[in-house]
């Protein structure tokens, strides 16, 4: 393996080793609501249900989700760790949750009118809240995933190995040695005598990322 050029900065986005499995599960999680929306919309097309703008929207959202789900699964198969800046699948999931919340609210409203008693129902608003959350995720998932990264540059190295973990930063001037430890861990020994343990074991290609950092560190520190 060729030693990396220490003068060339490199920022590598890191992914959990279960990233692909989680993304597949997320893609499949709304297939039943999507099919329900499609069934309702098809009933309207065949004349079994009244055709309204909402049923047309149900058909569009349900079909869009199924299409995006197939696209996402193919994407994960061929480009598992390449992310788009907008998560379209999350937007479609938000549409499903919003429409499901509307259906529940409308159903209870009709029942309340028949009984002549107005009641409050929390579930539709939980669906609306989840829909808003999915919209936020759709526009922020890319940036959230980039929080976990390894940054190699001419002055040193840094990064964050867990989404909610602390960021680390070292300059080559303060590093005495960087040594591998175990299958995917490393020890950073500083010139002041302190030692820091970093683990890449939970990351996709963790040993390769660890080795890349060790190789660059040994190249730079060895020249000092």
PyMOL commands that set and color helices and strands:
alter all, ss='L'
color gray80, all
select helices_A, chain A and resi 19-28+31-45+53-78+88-115+123-145+172-174+206-223
alter helices_A, ss='H'
color red, helices_A
select strands_A, chain A and resi 10-13+149-153+156-160+168-171+175-181+185-190+195-199
alter strands_A, ss='S'
color yellow, strands_A
deselect
rebuild
show_as cartoon
